[in-house]
Amino acid sequence: MASSSSSHLPPSAYNPRRHVGVHAERISDVASTEFPGHYPGEDHSWSLARFKENLKVSVKRLSQRSIEFDLVGVDASIANAFRRILIAEVPSIAIEDVFVWNNTSVIHDEVLAQRLGLIPLNVDPALFEFRLPGDIPYDRNTLVFQLDVECSRNRKGEIVNEYVKSGDLKWVPQGEQESVFGDAVPAATNKDIVLAKLRPGQVINMELHAIKGVGKEHAKWSPVATATYRLHPLVLLNPSKPVPPQFAQKFASCFSPGVIKVSSDGQVSVDERHLRKETMSREVLRHKEFEGCVELKRIRDWFIFSIESEGPYTPESLFPESIKVMRGKIASIRAAAEALLADSQDLGSGGAVAAVAGPDADADGDVEMVSS
């Protein structure tokens, strides 16, 4: 199958300023050096136009539940912020309150409640409001499910309802929820999650309330199973010291399959189409016969993201959701900074300022600033 030009690395990928060195016992050049004043005569002040030109997002693999994409041209702090937001701050719906009417199974109420809370639900969080402590549950902040399963034997002596599964959750519409959801009935995304095992005569009867939350409060609200990234690997062969042909196959076996190509005459080369598969095991650095033949690098601002969705979000929508959260944080910081600037300007033009500490000062000694 012919490869497209997009399968190959751009020339800028070989810029040594972008590389993190990978050595046998350490790594080097972790921090970027492209900042103002480091290189004489070069302007490295931040530029929005330059940032837009270098920023690239490219989807490499997409399935029903996972996505792999490249994020190029950002600092590690930005990439890590997105990763943390994906795990802890993109909201989802999960079971929070469990009312146990009857449970004669061998599983304790608390253990079963914990299992129920971890069931991913197919409910769009945008349709709900956060329910804060003390708020009254109603149809805009609470979903109600019923779990009512009894194990018995049929006329043939076969056990019925031996397993209690996530598919046994029955949604109980509240208020206007039935018209809002329509045919998209709230349920578990996976209906085959085993919650408990029953024997004839045992019963589980519970009422479950699901609410909106975020993963930093509890992992059950995390919308992802995993959200990870790694730096794009780079293998640089040394043309002045080629790999001996008799060791070509051994050299290729030190890397992930497909990364190194071996020709019929024993010449080795790097296949850029499969370079992203390299795990950087550093196995090649263990062999003295390959010393000086190759350098292992990673590209500092090229992040390979892998995200697995386990909730209502499609894999391709999770990263845009994390961007929304990031933009909200930036807007809050900007509003706070503008308010602080406005206050400082008011104080500067309002004359003298007196600090009055009296009976109204709190226990920490905070005082009210009064303009005279």
Sine and cosine of phi, psi and omega as CSV:
sin_phi,cos_phi,sin_psi,cos_psi,sin_omega,cos_omega
0.00,0.00,0.77,-0.64,-0.02,-1.00
-0.94,0.34,0.61,-0.79,0.01,-1.00
-0.99,-0.14,0.59,-0.80,0.05,-1.00
-0.99,0.13,0.29,-0.96,-0.01,-1.00
-0.90,0.44,-0.40,0.91,0.00,-1.00
-0.94,0.35,-0.24,0.97,0.02,-1.00
-0.97,0.26,-0.28,0.96,-0.06,-1.00
-0.99,-0.13,0.45,-0.89,-0.01,-1.00
-0.96,0.28,0.59,-0.81,0.08,-1.00
-0.95,0.32,0.39,-0.92,0.00,-1.00
-0.84,0.55,-0.52,0.85,-0.02,-1.00
-0.90,0.43,-0.33,0.94,0.01,-1.00
-0.91,0.41,-0.36,0.93,-0.02,-1.00
-1.00,-0.09,0.16,0.99,0.08,-1.00
-0.94,0.35,0.90,-0.44,-0.08,-1.00
-0.88,0.48,-0.35,0.94,0.03,-1.00
-0.93,0.38,-0.34,0.94,-0.02,-1.00
-1.00,-0.05,0.00,1.00,-0.19,-0.98
-0.99,-0.12,0.61,-0.79,0.21,-0.98
-0.96,-0.28,0.82,-0.57,-0.03,-1.00
-0.98,0.20,0.71,-0.71,0.04,-1.00
-0.91,-0.41,0.91,-0.42,-0.05,-1.00
-0.90,-0.44,0.05,-1.00,-0.09,-1.00
-0.88,0.48,-0.64,0.77,-0.09,-1.00
-0.83,-0.55,0.07,1.00,-0.07,-1.00
-0.34,-0.94,0.10,-1.00,0.14,-0.99
-0.82,-0.57,0.39,-0.92,-0.05,-1.00
-0.69,-0.72,0.26,-0.97,0.06,-1.00
0.83,0.56,0.72,0.69,-0.04,-1.00
-0.94,0.34,-0.67,0.74,-0.07,-1.00
-1.00,0.05,0.57,-0.82,0.05,-1.00
-0.95,0.32,0.55,-0.83,0.03,-1.00
-0.95,-0.32,0.03,1.00,-0.06,-1.00
-1.00,0.01,0.96,0.28,0.07,-1.00
-0.71,-0.70,0.35,-0.94,-0.10,-1.00
-0.83,0.56,0.74,-0.67,0.10,-1.00
1.00,-0.07,-0.21,0.98,-0.05,-1.00
-0.98,0.21,-0.68,0.74,0.03,-1.00
-0.95,-0.30,0.92,-0.39,-0.03,-1.00
-0.85,0.52,0.71,-0.70,0.05,-1.00
0.99,0.15,0.04,1.00,0.01,-1.00
-0.92,-0.40,0.68,-0.73,0.00,-1.00
-0.99,-0.12,0.95,-0.31,0.02,-1.00
-0.90,-0.43,0.41,0.91,0.11,-0.99
-0.91,0.41,0.49,-0.87,-0.10,-0.99
-0.92,0.39,0.70,-0.71,-0.02,-1.00
-0.72,-0.69,0.80,-0.60,0.02,-1.00
-0.89,0.46,-0.64,0.77,0.00,-1.00
-0.89,0.45,-0.68,0.74,0.02,-1.00
-0.92,0.39,-0.62,0.79,0.02,-1.00
-0.89,0.45,-0.70,0.72,0.04,-1.00
-0.88,0.47,-0.61,0.79,-0.03,-1.00
-0.93,0.38,-0.60,0.80,-0.06,-1.00
-1.00,0.05,-0.36,0.93,-0.06,-1.00
-0.96,0.28,0.78,-0.62,0.02,-1.00
-0.61,-0.79,0.66,-0.75,0.11,-0.99
-0.80,-0.61,0.83,-0.55,-0.08,-1.00
-0.70,-0.71,0.85,-0.52,0.02,-1.00
-0.99,0.17,0.80,-0.60,-0.03,-1.00
-0.97,-0.25,-0.49,0.87,0.00,-1.00
-0.46,-0.89,0.69,-0.73,-0.01,-1.00
-0.63,-0.78,0.80,-0.60,0.08,-1.00
-0.78,-0.63,-0.12,-0.99,-0.05,-1.00
-0.90,0.43,-0.51,0.86,-0.10,-1.00
-0.82,-0.57,0.01,1.00,-0.05,-1.00
-0.54,-0.84,0.33,-0.94,0.01,-1.00
-0.54,-0.84,0.58,-0.82,0.15,-0.99
-0.80,-0.60,0.79,-0.61,-0.01,-1.00
-0.59,-0.81,0.35,-0.94,0.03,-1.00
-0.98,-0.21,0.73,-0.68,0.12,-0.99
-0.89,-0.45,0.93,-0.37,-0.14,-0.99
-0.87,-0.48,0.67,-0.74,0.13,-0.99
0.99,-0.12,0.30,0.95,0.03,-1.00
-0.83,-0.55,0.33,-0.94,0.05,-1.00
-0.97,0.24,0.38,-0.92,0.00,-1.00
-0.87,0.49,-0.52,0.85,0.01,-1.00
-0.90,0.44,-0.58,0.81,0.03,-1.00
-0.95,0.32,-0.72,0.70,0.01,-1.00
-0.87,0.49,-0.67,0.75,0.00,-1.00
-0.94,0.35,-0.54,0.84,0.06,-1.00
-0.89,0.46,-0.69,0.73,0.05,-1.00
-0.89,0.45,-0.66,0.75,0.01,-1.00
-0.88,0.48,-0.71,0.71,-0.01,-1.00
-0.92,0.39,-0.60,0.80,0.03,-1.00
-0.91,0.42,-0.67,0.74,0.02,-1.00
-0.85,0.52,-0.64,0.76,-0.05,-1.00
-0.98,0.21,-0.65,0.76,-0.27,-0.96
-0.88,-0.47,-0.21,0.98,-0.16,-0.99
-0.74,-0.67,-0.04,1.00,0.15,-0.99
-0.99,0.11,0.86,-0.51,-0.14,-0.99
-0.96,0.29,0.41,-0.91,0.11,-0.99
-0.47,-0.88,0.04,-1.00,-0.01,-1.00
-0.94,-0.33,0.72,-0.69,0.04,-1.00
-0.53,-0.85,0.37,-0.93,-0.01,-1.00
-0.95,0.31,0.80,-0.60,-0.04,-1.00
-0.91,-0.41,-0.72,0.69,-0.05,-1.00
-0.95,-0.32,0.75,-0.66,0.01,-1.00
-0.83,-0.56,0.87,-0.49,0.03,-1.00
-0.96,-0.27,0.93,-0.37,-0.10,-1.00
-1.00,-0.05,0.93,-0.37,0.06,-1.00
-1.00,0.03,-0.61,0.79,0.00,-1.00
-0.37,-0.93,0.78,-0.63,0.05,-1.00
-0.55,-0.84,0.98,-0.18,0.01,-1.00
-0.96,-0.27,0.23,0.97,0.06,-1.00
-0.97,0.22,0.09,-1.00,-0.02,-1.00
-0.99,0.15,-0.15,0.99,-0.02,-1.00
-1.00,0.02,0.75,-0.66,0.00,-1.00
-0.92,0.40,0.47,-0.88,-0.02,-1.00
-0.82,0.58,-0.70,0.71,-0.07,-1.00
-0.91,0.41,-0.63,0.78,0.00,-1.00
-0.92,0.38,-0.68,0.74,0.01,-1.00
-0.91,0.41,-0.62,0.79,0.04,-1.00
-0.89,0.45,-0.63,0.78,0.04,-1.00
-0.89,0.45,-0.67,0.74,0.02,-1.00
-0.90,0.43,-0.66,0.75,-0.01,-1.00
-0.90,0.44,-0.63,0.78,-0.01,-1.00
-0.90,0.43,-0.45,0.89,-0.05,-1.00
-1.00,0.04,0.03,1.00,0.03,-1.00
-0.96,0.27,0.86,-0.51,0.07,-1.00
-0.95,0.31,0.70,-0.71,-0.04,-1.00
-0.94,-0.35,0.47,-0.88,-0.08,-1.00
-1.00,-0.04,0.57,0.82,-0.11,-0.99
-0.98,-0.20,0.76,-0.65,0.02,-1.00
-0.94,0.33,0.89,-0.45,-0.02,-1.00
-0.89,0.45,-0.38,0.92,-0.03,-1.00
-0.90,0.43,-0.32,0.95,0.00,-1.00
-0.99,0.13,-0.10,1.00,-0.10,-0.99
-0.81,-0.59,0.37,-0.93,0.10,-1.00
-0.98,-0.19,0.36,-0.93,0.11,-0.99
-0.95,0.32,0.66,-0.75,0.08,-1.00
-0.97,-0.23,0.96,-0.29,-0.03,-1.00
-0.99,0.17,0.36,-0.93,0.05,-1.00
-0.83,0.56,0.77,-0.64,-0.02,-1.00
1.00,-0.08,-0.24,0.97,0.03,-1.00
-0.94,0.33,0.50,-0.86,0.03,-1.00
-1.00,0.10,0.78,-0.62,0.03,-1.00
-0.91,0.41,0.71,-0.70,0.13,-0.99
-0.49,-0.87,-0.08,-1.00,-0.21,-0.98
-0.93,0.36,-0.22,0.98,0.02,-1.00
-1.00,-0.09,-0.10,0.99,0.00,-1.00
-0.73,-0.69,0.01,1.00,-0.07,-1.00
-0.61,-0.80,0.72,-0.70,0.15,-0.99
-0.95,-0.30,0.65,-0.76,-0.02,-1.00
-0.91,-0.42,0.76,-0.65,0.09,-1.00
-0.83,-0.55,0.43,-0.90,0.07,-1.00
-0.88,-0.48,0.73,-0.68,0.09,-1.00
-0.85,-0.53,0.96,-0.29,-0.08,-1.00
-0.70,-0.72,0.98,-0.18,-0.05,-1.00
-0.74,-0.67,0.74,-0.68,0.06,-1.00
-0.80,-0.60,0.75,-0.66,0.00,-1.00
-1.00,-0.02,0.68,-0.73,-0.01,-1.00
-0.46,-0.89,-0.04,-1.00,0.09,-1.00
-0.89,-0.45,0.61,-0.79,0.07,-1.00
-1.00,0.05,-0.11,-0.99,-0.07,-1.00
-0.90,0.43,-0.43,0.91,0.02,-1.00
-1.00,0.08,-0.01,1.00,-0.01,-1.00
1.00,0.07,0.09,1.00,0.00,-1.00
-0.98,0.17,0.57,-0.82,-0.01,-1.00
-0.98,0.19,0.76,-0.64,0.02,-1.00
-0.94,-0.34,0.68,-0.73,-0.02,-1.00
0.88,0.48,0.72,0.69,0.02,-1.00
-0.93,0.37,-0.57,0.82,-0.01,-1.00
-0.92,-0.39,0.72,-0.70,0.15,-0.99
-1.00,-0.09,0.87,-0.50,-0.08,-1.00
-0.87,-0.49,0.24,-0.97,0.00,-1.00
-0.88,0.47,-0.42,0.91,0.05,-1.00
-0.94,0.35,-0.19,0.98,0.03,-1.00
-0.99,0.15,-0.10,1.00,0.06,-1.00
-0.93,0.36,0.79,-0.61,0.02,-1.00
-0.92,-0.39,0.84,-0.54,-0.02,-1.00
-0.96,0.27,0.71,-0.70,0.04,-1.00
-0.92,-0.40,0.98,-0.21,-0.07,-1.00
-0.87,0.49,0.60,-0.80,0.04,-1.00
-0.82,-0.57,0.67,-0.75,0.07,-1.00
0.83,0.55,-0.84,-0.54,-0.05,-1.00
-0.99,-0.12,0.23,0.97,-0.09,-1.00
-0.88,0.47,-0.57,0.82,-0.05,-1.00
-0.89,0.45,-0.63,0.77,0.02,-1.00
-0.97,0.24,-0.50,0.87,0.00,-1.00
-0.94,0.33,-0.72,0.70,-0.05,-1.00
-0.99,0.16,-0.52,0.86,0.01,-1.00
0.88,0.48,-0.82,-0.57,-0.01,-1.00
-0.99,0.14,-0.22,0.98,0.00,-1.00
-0.99,0.12,0.97,0.22,-0.08,-1.00
-0.94,0.34,0.81,-0.59,0.05,-1.00
-0.87,0.50,0.73,-0.68,-0.01,-1.00
-0.28,-0.96,0.02,-1.00,0.08,-1.00
-0.96,0.28,0.60,-0.80,0.04,-1.00
-0.92,0.39,-0.48,0.88,0.07,-1.00
-0.83,-0.55,0.92,-0.40,-0.10,-0.99
-1.00,0.06,0.06,1.00,-0.06,-1.00
-0.94,-0.35,0.31,0.95,0.06,-1.00
-0.97,0.25,0.87,-0.50,-0.02,-1.00
-0.98,0.21,0.82,-0.57,-0.01,-1.00
-0.98,-0.18,-0.61,0.80,-0.04,-1.00
-0.33,-0.94,0.32,-0.95,0.08,-1.00
-0.88,-0.48,0.77,-0.63,-0.07,-1.00
-0.92,-0.39,0.39,-0.92,0.15,-0.99
-0.88,-0.47,0.36,-0.93,-0.06,-1.00
-0.77,0.64,0.77,-0.64,-0.01,-1.00
0.99,-0.15,-0.24,0.97,0.00,-1.00
-1.00,0.04,0.56,-0.83,-0.12,-0.99
-0.71,-0.71,0.58,-0.81,0.20,-0.98
-0.79,-0.61,0.85,-0.53,0.00,-1.00
-0.69,-0.72,0.91,-0.40,-0.08,-1.00
-0.61,-0.80,0.41,-0.91,0.17,-0.99
-0.90,-0.43,0.74,-0.68,-0.13,-0.99
-0.85,-0.53,0.71,-0.70,0.05,-1.00
-0.91,-0.42,0.85,-0.53,0.02,-1.00
-0.96,-0.27,0.65,-0.76,-0.02,-1.00
-0.72,-0.69,0.14,-0.99,-0.01,-1.00
-1.00,0.04,0.67,-0.74,0.01,-1.00
-0.35,-0.94,-0.06,-1.00,0.00,-1.00
-0.78,-0.63,0.37,-0.93,-0.12,-0.99
-0.91,0.42,-0.42,0.91,0.00,-1.00
-0.94,0.34,-0.30,0.95,0.08,-1.00
-1.00,0.08,-0.65,0.76,0.06,-1.00
-0.32,-0.95,0.61,-0.80,-0.07,-1.00
-0.88,0.47,-0.36,0.93,-0.02,-1.00
-0.91,0.40,-0.34,0.94,0.02,-1.00
-1.00,-0.04,0.02,1.00,0.04,-1.00
-0.96,0.29,0.81,-0.59,-0.08,-1.00
-0.99,0.17,-0.08,1.00,-0.06,-1.00
-0.88,-0.48,0.51,-0.86,0.17,-0.99
-0.99,0.16,-0.71,0.71,0.11,-0.99
-0.61,-0.79,0.51,-0.86,0.14,-0.99
-0.58,-0.82,0.98,-0.21,-0.10,-1.00
-0.74,-0.67,0.29,-0.96,0.15,-0.99
-0.60,-0.80,0.35,-0.94,0.11,-0.99
-0.59,-0.81,0.41,-0.91,0.02,-1.00
-0.98,0.21,0.61,-0.80,-0.01,-1.00
-0.89,0.46,0.79,-0.62,0.00,-1.00
-0.97,0.23,0.39,-0.92,0.01,-1.00
-0.57,-0.82,0.78,-0.62,0.02,-1.00
-0.90,-0.43,0.88,-0.48,-0.05,-1.00
-0.92,-0.38,0.90,-0.43,0.05,-1.00
-0.99,0.13,0.57,-0.82,0.00,-1.00
-1.00,-0.04,0.95,-0.31,-0.04,-1.00
-0.91,0.42,-0.41,0.91,-0.01,-1.00
-0.98,0.18,-0.23,0.97,0.06,-1.00
-0.66,-0.75,0.99,0.16,-0.04,-1.00
-0.93,0.36,0.34,-0.94,0.03,-1.00
-0.95,0.30,0.78,-0.63,0.04,-1.00
-0.84,0.55,0.73,-0.69,-0.06,-1.00
-0.83,0.56,-0.56,0.83,-0.03,-1.00
-0.94,0.35,-0.28,0.96,0.02,-1.00
-0.95,-0.31,0.19,0.98,-0.11,-0.99
-0.88,0.48,-0.72,0.69,-0.02,-1.00
-0.92,0.39,-0.61,0.79,0.05,-1.00
-0.90,0.43,-0.64,0.77,0.03,-1.00
-0.88,0.47,-0.70,0.71,-0.02,-1.00
-0.90,0.43,-0.55,0.83,-0.02,-1.00
-0.95,0.31,-0.22,0.98,0.04,-1.00
-0.98,0.21,-0.15,0.99,-0.04,-1.00
-0.88,-0.47,0.16,-0.99,0.05,-1.00
-0.90,0.44,0.49,-0.87,-0.04,-1.00
-0.83,0.56,0.74,-0.67,0.06,-1.00
1.00,-0.05,-0.23,0.97,-0.05,-1.00
-0.95,0.31,-0.68,0.74,-0.02,-1.00
-0.95,-0.31,0.78,-0.62,0.07,-1.00
-0.98,-0.20,0.64,-0.77,0.02,-1.00
-0.88,-0.48,0.84,-0.54,0.00,-1.00
-0.98,0.18,0.10,-0.99,-0.04,-1.00
-0.91,0.42,-0.43,0.90,0.00,-1.00
-0.99,-0.12,0.21,0.98,0.09,-1.00
1.00,0.06,0.20,0.98,0.05,-1.00
-1.00,0.10,0.67,-0.74,-0.03,-1.00
-0.96,-0.29,0.50,-0.87,0.06,-1.00
-0.49,-0.87,0.29,-0.96,-0.02,-1.00
-0.99,-0.12,0.78,-0.63,0.07,-1.00
-1.00,-0.02,0.97,-0.24,-0.09,-1.00
-0.91,0.41,-0.38,0.92,0.00,-1.00
-0.91,0.42,-0.52,0.85,-0.05,-1.00
-0.95,-0.32,0.15,0.99,-0.08,-1.00
-0.90,0.44,-0.53,0.85,-0.02,-1.00
-0.92,0.40,-0.27,0.96,0.02,-1.00
-0.98,0.19,-0.23,0.97,-0.06,-1.00
-0.90,0.44,0.75,-0.66,-0.04,-1.00
-1.00,-0.04,-0.08,1.00,-0.03,-1.00
0.84,0.54,0.77,0.64,0.01,-1.00
-0.95,0.32,-0.32,0.95,-0.02,-1.00
0.91,0.41,0.32,0.95,0.04,-1.00
-0.85,0.52,-0.59,0.81,-0.04,-1.00
-0.90,0.44,-0.43,0.90,-0.03,-1.00
-0.98,0.20,-0.14,0.99,0.02,-1.00
-0.99,0.15,-0.31,0.95,-0.12,-0.99
-0.98,-0.21,0.83,-0.57,-0.05,-1.00
-0.92,0.40,-0.48,0.88,-0.03,-1.00
-0.93,0.38,-0.25,0.97,0.01,-1.00
-0.96,-0.27,0.13,0.99,-0.03,-1.00
-0.90,0.44,0.82,-0.57,-0.01,-1.00
1.00,0.09,-0.05,1.00,-0.02,-1.00
-1.00,0.07,-0.38,0.93,-0.14,-0.99
-0.51,-0.86,0.49,-0.87,0.14,-0.99
-0.85,-0.53,0.67,-0.74,0.04,-1.00
-0.97,-0.26,0.77,-0.64,-0.02,-1.00
-0.70,-0.71,0.25,-0.97,0.25,-0.97
-0.76,-0.65,0.54,-0.84,-0.02,-1.00
-1.00,0.03,0.88,-0.47,-0.22,-0.98
-0.87,0.49,-0.59,0.81,-0.09,-1.00
-0.93,-0.38,0.42,0.91,0.03,-1.00
-0.88,-0.48,0.97,-0.26,-0.10,-0.99
-0.96,-0.29,0.78,-0.63,0.08,-1.00
-0.99,-0.16,0.96,-0.28,-0.03,-1.00
-1.00,-0.01,0.65,-0.76,0.13,-0.99
-0.79,-0.61,0.85,-0.53,-0.05,-1.00
-0.78,-0.63,0.73,-0.68,0.09,-1.00
-0.89,-0.45,0.82,-0.57,-0.01,-1.00
-1.00,-0.03,0.67,-0.74,0.06,-1.00
-0.73,-0.68,0.51,0.86,-0.03,-1.00
-0.57,-0.82,-0.54,-0.84,-0.06,-1.00
-0.97,0.23,-0.29,0.96,-0.09,-1.00
-0.99,0.14,0.63,-0.77,0.20,-0.98
-0.96,0.27,0.46,-0.89,-0.06,-1.00
-0.83,0.56,-0.62,0.78,-0.07,-1.00
-0.96,0.28,-0.25,0.97,-0.01,-1.00
-1.00,-0.06,-0.19,0.98,-0.08,-1.00
-0.93,0.37,-0.70,0.71,-0.01,-1.00
-0.90,0.43,-0.70,0.71,0.11,-0.99
-0.85,0.52,-0.55,0.83,0.06,-1.00
-0.91,0.42,-0.62,0.78,0.03,-1.00
-0.93,0.38,-0.53,0.85,0.06,-1.00
-0.91,0.41,-0.63,0.77,0.05,-1.00
-0.86,0.51,-0.69,0.72,0.00,-1.00
-0.90,0.43,-0.67,0.74,0.02,-1.00
-0.88,0.47,-0.69,0.72,0.02,-1.00
-0.89,0.46,-0.60,0.80,0.06,-1.00
-0.90,0.44,-0.64,0.77,0.04,-1.00
-0.90,0.43,-0.69,0.73,0.00,-1.00
-0.90,0.44,-0.65,0.76,0.02,-1.00
-0.89,0.45,-0.62,0.79,0.02,-1.00
-0.91,0.41,-0.68,0.73,0.02,-1.00
-0.90,0.43,-0.65,0.76,-0.01,-1.00
-0.91,0.42,-0.69,0.72,0.01,-1.00
-0.89,0.46,-0.65,0.76,0.02,-1.00
-0.91,0.41,-0.64,0.76,0.01,-1.00
-0.92,0.40,-0.64,0.77,0.02,-1.00
-0.92,0.40,-0.62,0.78,0.04,-1.00
-0.91,0.41,-0.63,0.78,0.03,-1.00
-0.91,0.41,-0.64,0.77,0.03,-1.00
-0.91,0.42,-0.66,0.75,0.02,-1.00
-0.90,0.43,-0.64,0.76,0.03,-1.00
-0.90,0.44,-0.67,0.74,-0.02,-1.00
-0.92,0.40,-0.57,0.82,0.04,-1.00
-0.94,0.35,-0.62,0.79,0.04,-1.00
-0.91,0.43,-0.66,0.76,0.00,-1.00
-0.92,0.39,-0.60,0.80,-0.01,-1.00
-0.93,0.37,-0.48,0.88,-0.04,-1.00
-0.98,-0.20,-0.02,1.00,-0.09,-1.00
-0.99,-0.14,0.08,1.00,0.02,-1.00
1.00,-0.08,-0.36,-0.93,-0.06,-1.00
-0.93,0.36,0.49,-0.87,0.01,-1.00
-0.85,-0.53,0.77,-0.64,-0.02,-1.00
-0.92,-0.40,0.64,-0.77,0.07,-1.00
-0.99,-0.15,0.87,-0.49,-0.07,-1.00
-0.94,-0.34,0.90,-0.44,0.05,-1.00
-0.93,-0.36,0.92,-0.40,-0.02,-1.00
-0.64,-0.77,-0.47,-0.88,-0.03,-1.00
-0.91,0.41,-0.28,0.96,-0.01,-1.00
-1.00,0.06,-0.11,0.99,0.01,-1.00
-0.92,0.39,0.61,-0.79,-0.06,-1.00
-0.99,0.11,-0.05,-1.00,-0.12,-0.99
-0.91,0.41,-0.42,0.91,-0.01,-1.00
-1.00,0.10,-0.01,1.00,0.01,-1.00
1.00,0.07,0.20,0.98,0.04,-1.00
-0.92,0.39,0.62,-0.78,-0.01,-1.00
-0.81,-0.59,0.36,-0.93,0.02,-1.00
-1.00,0.04,0.75,-0.66,0.03,-1.00
-1.00,0.02,0.88,-0.48,-0.09,-1.00
-0.90,-0.43,0.80,-0.60,0.03,-1.00
-1.00,0.07,0.78,-0.63,-0.01,-1.00
-0.96,-0.27,0.00,0.00,0.00,0.00
